[in-house]
Amino acid sequence: MNNEILPHEEVINDTLNHFSGKFENIFHQDNYDHYRSAIHDTLDLVGTFLHRNDKPFSGIEAKTMKKMVQHIDLNQKLSSYEEVLKEVDEIYVQHATAFHLPQYVAHLNCPIVIPALAGEILVSAINSSQDTYDQSAGGTFMERKLIDWTAERLGYTTESDGVFTAGGSQSNLMGLVMMRDVFSQKNLNHNIKQDGLPPEASRFRIFISDKAHFSNSKNASIMGLGEKSIVKVPTDNEFRMDITMLQKYMKREILLGNIPIGIIATAGTTDFGNVDPLEDIANIAAQHNIWMHVDAAYGCALLLSAKYRHLLNGIEKADSVTIDYHKSFFQPISSSAFIVKNKRELRILKHHADYLNPAEMDEEEIPAQINKSIIQSTRRFDALKLWFTLRMMGQEQLAEYTDRIIDLTKDVAEMITENQEFELLTHTDLSVLVFRYLRSDIEDLNALNLHVKMKLFYSGEILVASTKVDGQFYLKFTFLNPITTTEDVHQILNTIKKHGEDFGTTN
Ligand SMILES: *Cc1c(COP(=O)(O)O)cnc(C)c1O
């Protein structure tokens, strides 16, 4: 009689067969062989990417690229990894920018370190979510430990706290939100989280240098303060915030009836790699009793360097700091953090969701990083990549890389200065050089240098960036690769010269 209730052996086997057929794509112990071979095949394509590349870019034009992608029918699935990898190679990998080559000297994209990539395998496979303890356990405490480690390097005490974010723009947004909400709470006794913006908000003013990152203006606009709330203070001749001008601009805004709520200093501007005078700015913020945020998305590299750490003196006085490990710690995207000096102030961001972090939950007993995150709920365990990096390399090796990069930049700056055919615009604290190619017979230097840049881009041999200063077009090197040598840069300058000499003869 029992036979009729219990399933037969065939039925059980049948179910299992059915399972392994239909669910072979689910990450699960029965499918480990599938996972392994898929990763293995994909790794081979990584190998191809590395070995095939001798230049940072294929030079493909956007309209060709667009056609190649457009013509693919997503409703028609492919039958093997081999086919998928072949397709992805053709429309992506072959043309992807190779940031690890010394000929890539364009934007703030660092080469990445192998320990972080090993960590990445676990991040994506185990797929913890960092919002609450019950979705990450050890991950929560490892992230907190890395935040504390970073805070210690900033010179913060155990009163500090923070959270990993998707990037510097998001960390800057957190800095601005804290600045705005803490100001309102303290000075207007107004809770923005509860009650929205106070009437005074239209007069809130935030001071940044005119070379600060554009994300700050964007952030002010999404926060309902409007871009007008951002007051851009002129920089001195080394493109650092001019302190006399800062005081002047603050006085002017107050006379106009506006309300300074904070200052954002940049430690390492995107275009020039210079650090604003942090000590002076901290003093001024303290005099006005307003928030100071430091955007150290790029300059955070200096935190580890015994040789150059002094350039960040004063950062410990800031109320909050943006760190981009994916700019300056050789980490794969995304890896960033927002750190605040006084953890009590972070509570201003806290929201309670009954299903995640109910109000009665004891924060110390059952910690939830979501309490500190303003945008992301479900969030990757990106911190694990930095964990692997520190445990394998130690901060000393990271610091060595940074020192090498800065030293290389100093050598190249000298090289450019000594060469009559080039003009170097300014000094850098970090590793950006803004310069242009000169030809005595050419008056339109903008056209000449734009020509050079486009030639380089479409040949794919070298990728440089560019920027405009006072209406003049300049080329820009950003060095982030410790492997790059002065000889590599010498070759790059020669290629620039070659294209510069062609200007006016070809097209
Ligand atoms: C890159 C950069 C940012 C933005 O960081 P993302 O990680 O790209 O969002 C902010 N500030 C500075 C100075 C930067 O260079």
The ligand as an SDF file (V2000), in Angstrom:
LIG
                    3D

 15 15  0  0  0  0  0  0  0  0999 V2000
   36.6080   60.2390  -11.3980 C   0  0  0  0  0  0  0  0  0  0  0  0
   36.3480   61.2880  -10.4020 C   0  0  0  0  0  0  0  0  0  0  0  0
   35.1240   61.3430   -9.7280 C   0  0  0  0  0  0  0  0  0  0  0  0
   33.9740   60.4350  -10.0750 C   0  0  0  0  0  0  0  0  0  0  0  0
   34.2190   59.1340   -9.7050 O   0  0  0  0  0  0  0  0  0  0  0  0
   33.4660   57.9240  -10.4250 P   0  0  0  0  0  0  0  0  0  0  0  0
   34.0330   56.7420   -9.7370 O   0  0  0  0  0  0  0  0  0  0  0  0
   33.8240   58.0050  -11.8800 O   0  0  0  0  0  0  0  0  0  0  0  0
   32.0130   58.1160  -10.2080 O   0  0  0  0  0  0  0  0  0  0  0  0
   34.9560   62.2920   -8.7550 C   0  0  0  0  0  0  0  0  0  0  0  0
   35.9400   63.1610   -8.4650 N   0  0  0  0  0  0  0  0  0  0  0  0
   37.1220   63.1580   -9.0920 C   0  0  0  0  0  0  0  0  0  0  0  0
   38.1670   64.1550   -8.7250 C   0  0  0  0  0  0  0  0  0  0  0  0
   37.3720   62.2160  -10.0910 C   0  0  0  0  0  0  0  0  0  0  0  0
   38.5420   62.2260  -10.7410 O   0  0  0  0  0  0  0  0  0  0  0  0
  1  2  1  0
  2  3  1  0
  2 14  2  0
  3  4  1  0
  3 10  2  0
  4  5  1  0
  5  6  1  0
  6  7  2  0
  6  8  1  0
  6  9  1  0
 10 11  1  0
 11 12  2  0
 12 13  1  0
 12 14  1  0
 14 15  1  0
M  END
$$$$
